Amino acid sequence: MPQRLAFYREAFEDRGITPCIPSRKGRKFAIPHDETRYRKRHKIENSFARLKDWRRIATRHDRCPKVFLSACVLAAVVIFWL
């Protein structure tokens, strides 16, 4: 498994993408990462996870892109409000 992760990191770096995922606690040699970028990334992923809790957005019932986007915005406003 660790070899597979190293392969992904190398593939990202070949494309010019800097990975910001930290290594596990039990790893012998820690892989350096940018903590502020990781925190921002984590917040964005959590926001998408909260949006997916809304069944209408998760299953994309709306065929029209405008209606789907408005449902996403409405869900985001309600999540932010609560």
Backbone as CSV, one residue per row, in Angstrom:
resi,resn,N_x,N_y,N_z,CA_x,CA_y,CA_z,C_x,C_y,C_z
1,MET,0.812,-1.205,0.000,0.000,0.000,0.000,0.854,1.267,0.000
2,PRO,1.909,1.410,0.802,2.694,2.641,0.767,3.319,2.904,-0.602
3,GLN,3.655,1.846,-1.331,4.233,2.058,-2.654,3.220,2.704,-3.578
4,ARG,1.949,2.314,-3.438,0.904,2.886,-4.272,0.752,4.383,-3.985
5,LEU,0.815,4.758,-2.699,0.705,6.173,-2.350,1.881,6.969,-2.894
6,ALA,3.059,6.388,-2.849,4.229,7.069,-3.393,4.074,7.257,-4.892
7,PHE,3.472,6.286,-5.556,3.225,6.395,-6.990,2.293,7.568,-7.283
8,TYR,1.232,7.720,-6.480,0.308,8.839,-6.684,0.995,10.174,-6.448
9,ARG,1.790,10.247,-5.411,2.490,11.502,-5.131,3.431,11.868,-6.281
10,GLU,4.144,10.878,-6.811,5.041,11.143,-7.936,4.260,11.579,-9.169
11,ALA,3.117,10.954,-9.410,2.299,11.322,-10.571,1.788,12.753,-10.437
12,PHE,1.401,13.150,-9.228,0.960,14.523,-9.007,2.097,15.506,-9.252
13,GLU,3.263,15.190,-8.718,4.399,16.094,-8.856,4.855,16.197,-10.308
14,ASP,4.700,15.117,-11.076,5.035,15.179,-12.502,4.131,16.152,-13.256
15,ARG,2.907,16.290,-12.786,1.961,17.210,-13.426,2.047,18.632,-12.862
16,GLY,2.915,18.838,-11.900,3.073,20.162,-11.320,2.129,20.434,-10.162
17,ILE,1.508,19.379,-9.615,0.581,19.514,-8.497,1.328,19.167,-7.216
18,THR,1.237,20.028,-6.225,1.881,19.775,-4.952,0.881,19.096,-4.018
19,PRO,1.094,17.834,-3.639,0.141,17.174,-2.738,0.219,17.778,-1.345
20,CYS,-0.934,17.946,-0.707,-0.953,18.542,0.635,-1.546,17.577,1.658
21,ILE,-1.520,16.289,1.361,-2.041,15.287,2.282,-0.918,14.866,3.228
22,PRO,-1.152,14.945,4.543,-0.089,14.567,5.480,0.089,13.060,5.531
23,SER,1.257,12.624,5.985,1.513,11.194,6.141,0.885,10.720,7.450
24,ARG,0.783,9.420,7.598,0.201,8.850,8.823,1.146,9.022,10.002
25,LYS,0.584,8.932,11.198,1.386,9.134,12.407,2.465,8.064,12.574
26,GLY,2.172,6.834,12.185,3.096,5.739,12.403,4.179,5.614,11.344
27,ARG,4.230,6.525,10.397,5.224,6.438,9.330,6.616,6.774,9.880
28,LYS,7.632,6.034,9.448,8.989,6.256,9.950,9.532,7.613,9.537
29,PHE,9.350,7.957,8.268,9.823,9.239,7.754,8.617,10.060,7.331
30,ALA,8.385,11.147,8.041,7.219,11.984,7.743,7.404,12.707,6.413
31,ILE,6.324,12.776,5.651,6.343,13.495,4.383,5.923,14.935,4.662
32,PRO,6.705,15.913,4.267,6.340,17.306,4.546,5.089,17.713,3.769
33,HIS,4.267,18.547,4.394,3.057,19.054,3.751,2.756,20.444,4.281
34,ASP,1.958,21.171,3.524,1.566,22.517,3.911,0.285,22.427,4.734
35,GLU,0.369,22.742,6.014,-0.775,22.575,6.913,-1.921,23.517,6.592
36,THR,-1.626,24.745,6.189,-2.709,25.683,5.885,-3.481,25.243,4.641
37,ARG,-2.773,24.757,3.633,-3.457,24.256,2.430,-4.298,23.033,2.757
38,TYR,-3.785,22.175,3.637,-4.535,20.975,4.011,-5.800,21.347,4.766
39,ARG,-5.731,22.324,5.666,-6.922,22.759,6.409,-7.979,23.310,5.469
40,LYS,-7.555,24.139,4.510,-8.506,24.700,3.541,-9.127,23.599,2.697
41,ARG,-8.318,22.641,2.255,-8.809,21.530,1.448,-9.814,20.703,2.241
42,HIS,-9.515,20.475,3.517,-10.394,19.681,4.371,-11.747,20.378,4.549
43,LYS,-11.741,21.694,4.719,-12.993,22.438,4.863,-13.841,22.340,3.601
44,ILE,-13.202,22.431,2.449,-13.935,22.333,1.182,-14.530,20.937,1.021
45,GLU,-13.768,19.899,1.346,-14.284,18.529,1.245,-15.459,18.324,2.193
46,ASN,-15.392,18.887,3.393,-16.507,18.774,4.335,-17.737,19.500,3.810
47,SER,-17.542,20.637,3.141,-18.673,21.369,2.575,-19.369,20.546,1.495
48,PHE,-18.590,19.896,0.638,-19.190,19.038,-0.385,-19.915,17.853,0.252
49,ALA,-19.372,17.314,1.332,-20.024,16.195,2.014,-21.367,16.637,2.595
50,ARG,-21.422,17.839,3.137,-22.699,18.355,3.659,-23.694,18.589,2.543
51,LEU,-23.233,19.072,1.393,-24.143,19.259,0.263,-24.699,17.921,-0.222
52,LYS,-23.883,16.872,-0.172,-24.327,15.554,-0.635,-25.371,14.954,0.299
53,ASP,-25.528,15.494,1.518,-26.581,15.020,2.412,-27.969,15.368,1.875
54,TRP,-28.044,16.377,1.041,-29.307,16.748,0.425,-29.556,15.784,-0.735
55,ARG,-30.608,15.008,-0.635,-30.869,13.948,-1.622,-31.038,14.504,-3.027
56,ARG,-31.685,15.640,-3.151,-31.928,16.226,-4.466,-30.615,16.543,-5.186
57,ILE,-29.623,16.997,-4.432,-28.327,17.347,-5.027,-27.493,16.092,-5.261
58,ALA,-27.529,15.148,-4.320,-26.713,13.941,-4.442,-27.124,13.100,-5.641
59,THR,-28.432,13.040,-5.924,-28.916,12.219,-7.035,-29.146,13.027,-8.306
60,ARG,-29.028,14.335,-8.207,-29.208,15.255,-9.331,-30.521,14.987,-10.064
61,HIS,-31.619,15.246,-9.353,-32.945,15.059,-9.927,-33.231,16.059,-11.043
62,ASP,-32.667,17.241,-10.939,-32.966,18.304,-11.900,-32.190,18.106,-13.189
63,ARG,-32.871,18.231,-14.301,-32.198,18.095,-15.592,-31.617,19.416,-16.071
64,CYS,-32.275,20.479,-15.704,-31.828,21.802,-16.138,-30.665,22.269,-15.254
65,PRO,-29.565,22.697,-15.862,-28.418,23.139,-15.050,-28.725,24.331,-14.144
66,LYS,-29.593,25.239,-14.598,-29.928,26.403,-13.771,-30.672,25.988,-12.510
67,VAL,-31.593,25.055,-12.632,-32.363,24.592,-11.480,-31.453,23.828,-10.514
68,PHE,-30.550,23.011,-11.060,-29.618,22.272,-10.212,-28.702,23.225,-9.455
69,LEU,-28.173,24.235,-10.140,-27.304,25.205,-9.477,-28.063,25.989,-8.411
70,SER,-29.306,26.338,-8.693,-30.088,27.072,-7.689,-30.363,26.183,-6.475
71,ALA,-30.574,24.879,-6.679,-30.760,23.965,-5.550,-29.470,23.871,-4.727
72,CYS,-28.324,23.854,-5.399,-27.036,23.835,-4.687,-26.846,25.092,-3.861
73,VAL,-27.182,26.225,-4.433,-27.038,27.499,-3.724,-27.986,27.547,-2.536
74,LEU,-29.230,27.112,-2.737,-30.199,27.096,-1.645,-29.721,26.187,-0.511
75,ALA,-29.213,25.016,-0.841,-28.710,24.099,0.182,-27.517,24.709,0.908
76,ALA,-26.627,25.366,0.172,-25.457,25.988,0.797,-25.869,27.103,1.752
77,VAL,-26.871,27.876,1.366,-27.348,28.961,2.235,-27.952,28.388,3.506
78,VAL,-28.749,27.336,3.377,-29.379,26.730,4.558,-28.298,26.125,5.465
79,ILE,-27.325,25.455,4.884,-26.248,24.866,5.689,-25.460,25.969,6.410
80,PHE,-25.173,27.067,5.692,-24.440,28.172,6.312,-25.259,28.819,7.420
81,TRP,-26.559,28.936,7.195,-27.440,29.587,8.162,-27.528,28.767,9.449
82,LEU,-27.593,27.454,9.298,-27.719,26.599,10.482,-26.372,26.454,11.137
